[in-house]
């Protein structure tokens, strides 16, 4: 009887953990913005991205100026929007451990950022 009770309690606890968000299945959305001035950012909600866990992310890039682009590079990755175009671009990317950099190619010396992907 004790074993059955223990098993039941553990099962209910596992279900409660999963329902409370312990089993994360959604893809985290990151927002990259370039322009309209000479700014480039990458945020997770309102927080600037500095460190991420190695997993899949959705990048939503808001290119707000025809003189800029958003260029993201890192281990096995090289994605960019085009200079001259504006609008919103979506990328689904699985990030690996390492350092990633994002720049505006025409203004790379002043418009740049980076983040590190590492185990949590």
DSSP file (Angstrom, degrees, kcal/mol; ACC not computed):
  #  RESIDUE AA STRUCTURE BP1 BP2  ACC     N-H-->O    O-->H-N    N-H-->O    O-->H-N    TCO  KAPPA ALPHA  PHI   PSI    X-CA   Y-CA   Z-CA
    1    1 A X     >        0   0    0      0, 0.0     4,-2.1     0, 0.0     5,-0.2   0.000 360.0 360.0 360.0 -40.2    0.0    0.0    0.0
    2    2 A X  H  >  +     0   0    0      1,-0.2     4,-2.5     2,-0.2     5,-0.2   0.903 360.0  50.8 -62.6 -41.0    2.8    2.4    0.8
    3    3 A X  H  > S+     0   0    0      1,-0.2     4,-2.6     2,-0.2     5,-0.2   0.924 109.7  49.8 -63.5 -44.3    4.5    1.8   -2.6
    4    4 A X  H  > S+     0   0    0      1,-0.2     4,-2.1     2,-0.2    -1,-0.2   0.894 111.9  48.5 -62.5 -39.8    1.2    2.5   -4.4
    5    5 A X  H  X S+     0   0    0     -4,-2.1     4,-2.5     2,-0.2    -1,-0.2   0.915 111.8  49.3 -65.7 -43.7    0.7    5.7   -2.5
    6    6 A X  H  X S+     0   0    0     -4,-2.5     4,-2.5     1,-0.2    -2,-0.2   0.916 111.3  49.1 -62.0 -44.5    4.3    6.8   -3.1
    7    7 A X  H  X S+     0   0    0     -4,-2.6     4,-2.4     1,-0.2    -1,-0.2   0.910 111.7  49.7 -62.0 -42.7    4.0    6.1   -6.9
    8    8 A X  H  X S+     0   0    0     -4,-2.1     4,-2.5     2,-0.2    -2,-0.2   0.918 111.1  48.6 -63.1 -44.5    0.7    8.1   -7.0
    9    9 A X  H  X S+     0   0    0     -4,-2.5     4,-2.3     1,-0.2    -2,-0.2   0.910 112.4  48.7 -63.1 -42.9    2.2   11.1   -5.2
   10   10 A X  H  X S+     0   0    0     -4,-2.5     4,-2.2     2,-0.2    -2,-0.2   0.901 111.5  49.8 -64.3 -40.9    5.2   11.1   -7.5
   11   11 A X  H  X S+     0   0    0     -4,-2.4     4,-2.1     2,-0.2    -2,-0.2   0.926 111.9  47.2 -64.5 -44.6    3.0   10.9  -10.6
   12   12 A X  H  X S+     0   0    0     -4,-2.5     4,-2.3     1,-0.2    -1,-0.2   0.887 111.1  52.3 -63.9 -38.5    0.8   13.7   -9.4
   13   13 A X  H  X S+     0   0    0     -4,-2.3     4,-2.2     2,-0.2    -1,-0.2   0.896 108.6  50.5 -63.3 -40.6    3.9   15.8   -8.6
   14   14 A X  H  X S+     0   0    0     -4,-2.2     4,-2.3     2,-0.2    -2,-0.2   0.901 110.6  49.3 -64.6 -40.9    5.2   15.2  -12.1
   15   15 A X  H  X S+     0   0    0     -4,-2.1     4,-2.5     1,-0.2    -2,-0.2   0.908 111.1  49.2 -65.0 -41.2    2.0   16.3  -13.7
   16   16 A X  H  X S+     0   0    0     -4,-2.3     4,-1.7     2,-0.2    -2,-0.2   0.895 110.3  51.5 -64.6 -39.8    1.8   19.4  -11.6
   17   17 A X  H  <>S+     0   0    0     -4,-2.2     5,-2.7     2,-0.2     6,-0.3   0.926 112.3  45.7 -61.7 -46.2    5.5   20.3  -12.5
   18   18 A X  I ><>S+     0   0    0     -4,-2.3     3,-1.3     4,-0.2     5,-0.5   0.902 112.6  50.2 -65.4 -41.2    4.7   19.9  -16.2
   19   19 A X  I 3<5S+     0   0    0     -4,-2.5    -1,-0.2     1,-0.3    -2,-0.2   0.809 106.1  57.1 -67.1 -28.9    1.5   21.9  -16.0
   20   20 A X  I 3<5S-     0   0    0     -4,-1.7    -1,-0.3    -5,-0.2    -2,-0.2   0.420 131.1 -89.7 -83.6   2.6    3.3   24.7  -14.2
   21   21 A X  I < 5S+     0   0    0     -3,-1.3    -3,-0.2    -4,-0.2    -2,-0.1   0.553  90.0 127.0 104.8   8.8    5.8   25.1  -17.0
   22   22 A X  I   <S+     0   0    0     -5,-2.7     2,-0.9     1,-0.2    -4,-0.2   0.811  71.8  56.4 -68.2 -29.5    8.5   22.6  -16.0
   23   23 A X  S   <S-     0   0    0     -5,-0.5     2,-0.4    -6,-0.3    -1,-0.2  -0.813  82.7-162.5-104.7  91.7    8.3   20.9  -19.4
   24   24 A X        +     0   0    0     -2,-0.9    -2,-0.0     1,-0.2    -6,-0.0  -0.609  25.4 157.3 -81.8 126.1    9.0   23.7  -21.8
   25   25 A X        +     0   0    0     -2,-0.4    -1,-0.2     2,-0.1     2,-0.1   0.581  42.4  93.8-121.7 -18.7    7.9   23.0  -25.4
   26   26 A X  S    S-     0   0    0      1,-0.1     2,-0.4     0, 0.0    -2,-0.0  -0.420  77.4-112.8 -78.6 154.5    7.4   26.4  -27.0
   27   27 A X        -     0   0    0     -2,-0.1     2,-0.2    30,-0.1    30,-0.2  -0.720  31.0-120.1 -85.7 132.2   10.2   28.1  -28.9
   28   28 A X  E     -a   57   0A   0     28,-0.8    30,-2.7    -2,-0.4     2,-0.5  -0.522  24.3-138.0 -72.3 135.6   11.5   31.3  -27.3
   29   29 A X  E     -a   58   0A   0     -2,-0.2    16,-0.4    28,-0.2     2,-0.4  -0.850  17.3-169.1 -99.4 128.4   11.1   34.4  -29.5
   30   30 A X  E     -a   59   0A   0     28,-3.1    30,-2.9    -2,-0.5     2,-0.6  -0.886  11.9-143.4-111.0 146.2   14.0   36.9  -29.7
   31   31 A X  E     -aB  60  43A   0     12,-3.2    12,-2.6    -2,-0.4     2,-0.4  -0.942  12.0-169.7-118.5 118.5   13.6   40.3  -31.3
   32   32 A X  E     -aB  61  42A   0     28,-2.3    30,-3.6    -2,-0.6     2,-0.4  -0.873   7.8-172.9-101.7 136.3   16.3   41.9  -33.3
   33   33 A X  E     -aB  62  41A   0      8,-2.1     8,-2.5    -2,-0.4     2,-0.4  -0.996   8.6-176.4-132.5 134.4   15.9   45.6  -34.3
   34   34 A X  E     -aB  63  40A   0     28,-2.3    30,-3.0    -2,-0.4    31,-0.2  -0.997  39.8 -46.6-130.5 129.4   18.0   47.7  -36.6
   35   35 A X        +     0   0    0      4,-2.7    30,-0.1    -2,-0.4     3,-0.1  -0.216  37.4 161.9  81.5-178.9   17.4   51.4  -37.2
   36   36 A X  S    S+     0   0    0     28,-0.3    31,-0.1     1,-0.1    -1,-0.1  -0.952 110.0  16.2 -76.2 -23.6   15.8   53.7  -37.7
   37   37 A X  S    S-     0   0    0      1,-0.1     2,-1.0    28,-0.0    -2,-0.1   0.119 117.6 -62.5 -84.3-152.1   18.8   55.5  -36.3
   38   38 A X  S    S+     0   0    0     -3,-0.1     2,-0.3    -4,-0.1    -1,-0.1  -0.447  95.7 116.5 -97.1  60.5   22.2   54.0  -35.8
   39   39 A X        -     0   0    0     -2,-1.0    -4,-2.7    72,-0.1     2,-0.3  -0.946  37.8-177.6-128.3 149.1   21.1   51.3  -33.3
   40   40 A X  E     +B   34   0A   0     -2,-0.3     2,-0.3    -6,-0.2    -6,-0.2  -0.973  14.9 169.4-144.1 130.8   21.0   47.5  -33.4
   41   41 A X  E     -B   33   0A   0     -8,-2.5    -8,-2.1    -2,-0.3     2,-0.4  -0.941  25.3-157.5-140.0 158.8   19.6   45.4  -30.6
   42   42 A X  E     +B   32   0A   0     -2,-0.3     7,-2.6   -10,-0.2     2,-0.3  -0.967  27.5 175.8-136.2 122.5   18.7   41.8  -29.8
   43   43 A X  E     -BC  31  48A   0    -12,-2.6   -12,-3.2    -2,-0.4     2,-0.7  -0.928  36.2-146.4-131.9 151.2   16.2   41.3  -26.9
   44   44 A X  E >  S- C   0  47A   0      3,-2.8     3,-1.7    -2,-0.3     2,-0.4  -0.941  88.3 -46.9-109.8 101.8   14.3   38.6  -25.2
   45   45 A X  T 3  S-     0   0    0     -2,-0.7   -14,-0.1   -16,-0.4    -2,-0.0  -0.608 124.8 -25.0  61.2-120.9   11.2   40.5  -24.3
   46   46 A X  T 3  S+     0   0    0     -2,-0.4     2,-0.4    -3,-0.1    -1,-0.2   0.462 119.3  97.1 -97.3  -1.0   12.6   43.8  -22.9
   47   47 A X  E <  S-C   44   0A   0     -3,-1.7    -3,-2.8     1,-0.0     2,-0.1  -0.754  77.7-118.4 -98.3 131.6   15.9   42.3  -21.8
   48   48 A X  E     -C   43   0A   0     -2,-0.4     2,-0.4    -5,-0.2    -5,-0.2  -0.427  34.0-116.7 -63.3 133.7   19.1   42.6  -23.8
   49   49 A X        +     0   0    0     -7,-2.6    65,-0.2     1,-0.2     3,-0.1  -0.615  53.3 145.7 -78.0 124.6   20.4   39.2  -24.8
   50   50 A X        +     0   0    0     -2,-0.4    66,-2.5     1,-0.4     2,-0.4   0.594  69.7  21.2-121.5 -39.3   23.8   38.4  -23.4
   51   51 A X  E     +e  116   0B   0     64,-0.2    -1,-0.4    66,-0.0     2,-0.3  -0.994  63.4 178.1-136.9 140.7   23.6   34.6  -22.7
   52   52 A X  E     -e  117   0B   0     64,-2.3    66,-2.5    -2,-0.4     2,-0.2  -0.951  29.1-114.9-136.4 157.9   21.3   31.9  -24.1
   53   53 A X        -     0   0    0     -2,-0.3     2,-0.9    64,-0.2    42,-0.2  -0.633  43.9 -97.3 -85.8 151.0   21.0   28.1  -23.7
   54   54 A X  S    S+     0   0    0     64,-0.3     2,-0.3    -2,-0.2    42,-0.1  -0.601  82.6  97.7 -73.0 106.6   21.7   25.9  -26.7
   55   55 A X  S    S-     0   0    0     -2,-0.9    40,-2.6    38,-0.1     2,-0.3  -0.904  77.8 -55.7-166.2-170.6   18.3   25.2  -28.2
   56   56 A X  E     + D   0  94A   0     38,-0.3   -28,-0.8    -2,-0.3     2,-0.3  -0.674  51.4 179.1 -88.3 137.9   15.9   26.4  -30.9
   57   57 A X  E     -aD  28  93A   0     36,-3.0    36,-2.7    -2,-0.3     2,-0.6  -0.945  27.2-132.7-133.2 153.6   14.8   30.1  -31.1
   58   58 A X  E     -aD  29  92A   0    -30,-2.7   -28,-3.1    -2,-0.3     2,-0.6  -0.957  22.4-157.6-104.4 121.6   12.6   32.2  -33.3
   59   59 A X  E     -aD  30  91A   0     32,-3.6    32,-2.6    -2,-0.6     2,-0.6  -0.887   4.9-166.2 -99.2 123.9   14.3   35.4  -34.3
   60   60 A X  E     -aD  31  90A   0    -30,-2.9   -28,-2.3    -2,-0.6     2,-0.6  -0.949  10.7-161.8-110.1 111.6   12.0   38.2  -35.4
   61   61 A X  E     -aD  32  89A   0     28,-3.4    28,-2.3    -2,-0.6     2,-0.8  -0.843   7.5-162.8-101.9 120.4   14.1   40.9  -37.1
   62   62 A X  E     -aD  33  88A   0    -30,-3.6   -28,-2.3    -2,-0.6     2,-0.8  -0.876   5.8-168.8-103.2 102.4   12.6   44.3  -37.5
   63   63 A X  E     +aD  34  87A   0     24,-2.9    24,-2.7    -2,-0.8   -28,-0.2  -0.830  10.6 173.7 -94.3 109.2   14.6   46.2  -40.1
   64   64 A X        +     0   0    0    -30,-3.0     2,-0.3    -2,-0.8   -28,-0.3   0.196  55.0  54.6-106.3  15.0   13.5   49.8  -39.8
   65   65 A X    >   -     0   0    0     20,-0.3     3,-1.1   -31,-0.2    19,-0.3  -0.985  63.5-143.0-152.1 138.6   15.9   51.5  -42.2
   66   66 A X  T 3  S+     0   0    0     -2,-0.3    18,-0.5     1,-0.2    20,-0.1   0.484 102.7  58.7 -78.1  -1.3   16.8   51.1  -45.9
   67   67 A X  T 3  S+     0   0    0     16,-0.1     2,-0.2   -31,-0.1    -1,-0.2   0.387 104.0  58.5-104.7   3.5   20.5   52.0  -45.1
   68   68 A X    <   -     0   0    0     -3,-1.1    16,-0.5    17,-0.2     2,-0.3  -0.771  56.0-169.8-124.1 168.1   21.0   49.1  -42.5
   69   69 A X        -     0   0    0     -2,-0.2     2,-0.5    14,-0.1    13,-0.1  -0.941  24.7-123.5-145.6 170.4   20.8   45.3  -42.3
   70   70 A X        -     0   0    0     -2,-0.3    11,-1.8    34,-0.1     2,-0.5  -0.974  28.9-176.2-119.0 114.4   20.9   42.8  -39.5
   71   71 A X  E     -GF  80 103B   0     32,-2.6    32,-1.9    -2,-0.5     2,-0.5  -0.956   3.0-169.6-119.3 116.2   23.6   40.2  -40.0
   72   72 A X  E     +GF  79 102B   0      7,-3.3     7,-2.6    -2,-0.5     2,-0.3  -0.916  10.3 171.5-111.1 125.0   23.9   37.3  -37.5
   73   73 A X  E     +GF  78 101B   0     28,-2.9    28,-2.7    -2,-0.5     2,-0.3  -0.939  13.2 121.9-131.1 155.3   26.9   35.0  -37.5
   74   74 A X  E >   -G   77   0B   0      3,-1.8     3,-2.6    -2,-0.3     2,-0.3  -0.955  67.9 -13.5 177.6-168.8   28.1   32.2  -35.1
   75   75 A X  T 3  S-     0   0    0      1,-0.3    21,-0.3    -2,-0.3     3,-0.1  -0.294 134.6 -17.0 -54.4 108.0   29.0   28.5  -35.1
   76   76 A X  T 3  S+     0   0    0     -2,-0.3     2,-0.4     1,-0.2    -1,-0.3   0.676 117.1 112.1  70.6  19.1   27.7   27.2  -38.4
   77   77 A X  E <   +G   74   0B   0     -3,-2.6    -3,-1.8     2,-0.0    -1,-0.2  -0.981  27.8 156.9-132.5 135.7   25.4   30.3  -38.9
   78   78 A X  E     +G   73   0B   0     -2,-0.4     2,-0.4    -5,-0.2    -5,-0.2  -0.661  20.7 153.5-154.4  92.0   25.4   33.2  -41.3
   79   79 A X  E     +G   72   0B   0     -7,-2.6    -7,-3.3    -2,-0.2     2,-0.3  -0.947  10.7 164.8-124.9 143.2   22.0   34.9  -41.8
   80   80 A X  E     -G   71   0B   0     -2,-0.4    -9,-0.2    -9,-0.2     2,-0.2  -0.999  32.2-128.9-154.9 155.2   21.2   38.4  -42.8
   81   81 A X        -     0   0    0    -11,-1.8     2,-0.3    -2,-0.3     5,-0.0  -0.519  45.6 -98.2 -89.7 169.9   18.6   40.8  -44.0
   82   82 A X    >   -     0   0    0     -2,-0.2     3,-1.1   -13,-0.1     2,-0.3  -0.694  24.4-119.3 -96.9 145.5   19.3   42.9  -47.1
   83   83 A X  T 3  S+     0   0    0     -2,-0.3   -16,-0.1     1,-0.2   -14,-0.1  -0.590 102.6  35.3 -71.3 139.1   20.5   46.5  -47.1
   84   84 A X  T 3  S+     0   0    0    -18,-0.5     2,-0.3   -16,-0.5    -1,-0.2   0.083 102.2  90.1 102.4 -23.5   18.0   48.6  -48.9
   85   85 A X    <   -     0   0    0     -3,-1.1    -1,-0.4   -17,-0.2     2,-0.3  -0.740  53.9-166.4-105.3 155.2   15.0   46.7  -47.7
   86   86 A X        +     0   0    0     -2,-0.3     2,-0.3   -22,-0.1   -22,-0.2  -0.867  37.1  74.7-129.4 167.3   12.8   47.2  -44.6
   87   87 A X  E    S-D   63   0A   0    -24,-2.7   -24,-2.9    -2,-0.3     2,-0.4  -0.826  77.1 -46.2 129.3-167.3   10.3   45.1  -42.9
   88   88 A X  E     -D   62   0A   0     -2,-0.3     2,-0.4   -26,-0.2   -26,-0.2  -0.905  43.5-173.7-112.7 132.8   10.0   42.0  -40.6
   89   89 A X  E     -D   61   0A   0    -28,-2.3   -28,-3.4    -2,-0.4     2,-0.4  -0.961   9.1-153.0-123.8 141.2   11.9   38.8  -41.2
   90   90 A X  E     +D   60   0A   0     -2,-0.4     2,-0.4   -30,-0.2   -30,-0.2  -0.958  12.7 179.3-118.1 132.4   11.5   35.5  -39.2
   91   91 A X  E     -D   59   0A   0    -32,-2.6   -32,-3.6    -2,-0.4     2,-0.6  -0.994  17.5-153.8-126.3 137.1   14.2   32.9  -38.7
   92   92 A X  E     +D   58   0A   0     -2,-0.4     2,-0.4   -34,-0.2   -34,-0.2  -0.962  29.9 173.1-107.2 118.5   13.9   29.7  -36.7
   93   93 A X  E     -D   57   0A   0    -36,-2.7   -36,-3.0    -2,-0.6     2,-0.7  -0.977  33.3-143.6-133.4 135.2   17.4   28.8  -35.7
   94   94 A X  E     -D   56   0A   0     -2,-0.4     2,-0.3   -38,-0.3   -38,-0.3  -0.892  29.1-148.0 -95.0 114.9   18.9   26.1  -33.4
   95   95 A X        -     0   0    0    -40,-2.6     2,-0.2    -2,-0.7     3,-0.1  -0.637   9.1-157.3 -87.9 140.1   21.9   27.7  -31.6
   96   96 A X        -     0   0    0     -2,-0.3   -21,-0.2   -21,-0.3    21,-0.2  -0.658  39.3 -72.3-106.4 166.3   24.9   25.8  -30.6
   97   97 A X  S    S+     0   0    0     -2,-0.2     2,-0.3   -43,-0.1    21,-0.2  -0.307  90.3  68.5 -57.9 139.5   27.5   26.6  -27.9
   98   98 A X  E    S- H   0 117B   0     19,-2.2    19,-3.2   -24,-0.1     2,-0.4  -0.870  85.0 -52.7 143.5-174.2   29.7   29.5  -28.8
   99   99 A X  E     - H   0 116B   0     -2,-0.3     2,-0.4    17,-0.2   -24,-0.3  -0.845  44.0-164.6-102.7 133.9   29.8   33.2  -29.4
  100  100 A X  E     - H   0 115B   0     15,-2.9    15,-2.0    -2,-0.4     2,-0.4  -0.900   2.4-162.3-117.3 146.2   27.4   34.8  -31.9
  101  101 A X  E     -FH  73 114B   0    -28,-2.7   -28,-2.9    -2,-0.4     2,-0.4  -0.959   5.1-166.0-128.8 146.0   27.7   38.3  -33.3
  102  102 A X  E     +FH  72 113B   0     11,-2.6    11,-2.1    -2,-0.4     2,-0.3  -0.998  18.4 160.6-131.8 139.8   25.3   40.6  -35.0
  103  103 A X  E     -FH  71 112B   0    -32,-1.9   -32,-2.6    -2,-0.4     2,-0.6  -0.932  45.5-115.0-145.2 164.2   26.1   43.7  -37.0
  104  104 A X    >   -     0   0    0      7,-1.8     3,-1.1    -2,-0.3     7,-0.3  -0.964  34.8-144.3 -97.6 115.7   24.9   46.2  -39.6
  105  105 A X  G >  S+     0   0    0     -2,-0.6     3,-1.1     1,-0.3    -1,-0.1   0.880  94.7  47.9 -55.6 -45.6   27.3   45.5  -42.4
  106  106 A X  G 3  S+     0   0    0      1,-0.2    -1,-0.3   -39,-0.1     3,-0.1   0.748 126.7  29.3 -68.0 -19.0   27.6   49.0  -43.8
  107  107 A X  G X> S+     0   0    0     -3,-1.1     4,-2.7     4,-0.1     3,-1.5  -0.165  75.7 140.8-130.4  39.8   28.1   50.4  -40.2
  108  108 A X  T <4  +     0   0    0     -3,-1.1    -1,-0.1     1,-0.3    -3,-0.1   0.731  65.8  62.9 -61.3 -25.8   29.8   47.4  -38.5
  109  109 A X  T 34 S+     0   0    0      1,-0.2    -1,-0.3    -4,-0.1     3,-0.1   0.782 122.0  18.8 -72.4 -24.2   32.3   49.5  -36.6
  110  110 A X  T <4 S+     0   0    0     -3,-1.5     2,-0.7     1,-0.2    -2,-0.2   0.607 118.7  61.9-119.0 -18.3   29.5   51.3  -34.6
  111  111 A X  S  < S+     0   0    0     -4,-2.7    -7,-1.8    -7,-0.3     2,-0.3  -0.820  77.1 113.0-115.5  92.6   26.4   49.0  -35.0
  112  112 A X  E     + H   0 103B   0     -2,-0.7     2,-0.3    -9,-0.2    -9,-0.2  -0.983  29.7 170.2-155.8 161.0   27.3   45.7  -33.4
  113  113 A X  E     - H   0 102B   0    -11,-2.1   -11,-2.6    -2,-0.3     2,-0.3  -0.962   9.8-160.6-162.5 171.4   26.5   43.3  -30.6
  114  114 A X  E     - H   0 101B   0     -2,-0.3     2,-0.3   -13,-0.2   -13,-0.2  -0.982   3.9-169.5-155.6 163.7   27.2   39.8  -29.4
  115  115 A X  E     - H   0 100B   0    -15,-2.0   -15,-2.9    -2,-0.3     2,-0.4  -0.969  19.8-126.2-151.7 162.8   25.9   37.0  -27.1
  116  116 A X  E     -eH  51  99B   0    -66,-2.5   -64,-2.3    -2,-0.3     2,-0.6  -0.932   9.7-150.5-117.5 135.3   27.2   33.7  -25.8
  117  117 A X  E     +eH  52  98B   0    -19,-3.2   -19,-2.2    -2,-0.4     2,-0.3  -0.922  35.3 148.0-103.6 124.7   25.4   30.3  -26.0
  118  118 A X        -     0   0    0    -66,-2.5   -64,-0.3    -2,-0.6    -2,-0.0  -0.959  53.7 -75.2-150.4 163.4   26.3   28.0  -23.2
  119  119 A X              0   0    0     -2,-0.3   -66,-0.0   -66,-0.2   -67,-0.0  -0.357 360.0 360.0 -61.6 141.3   24.8   25.3  -21.0
  120  120 A X              0   0    0    -66,-0.1    -1,-0.2    -2,-0.0   -67,-0.1   0.503 360.0 360.0 -66.7 360.0   22.4   26.7  -18.4
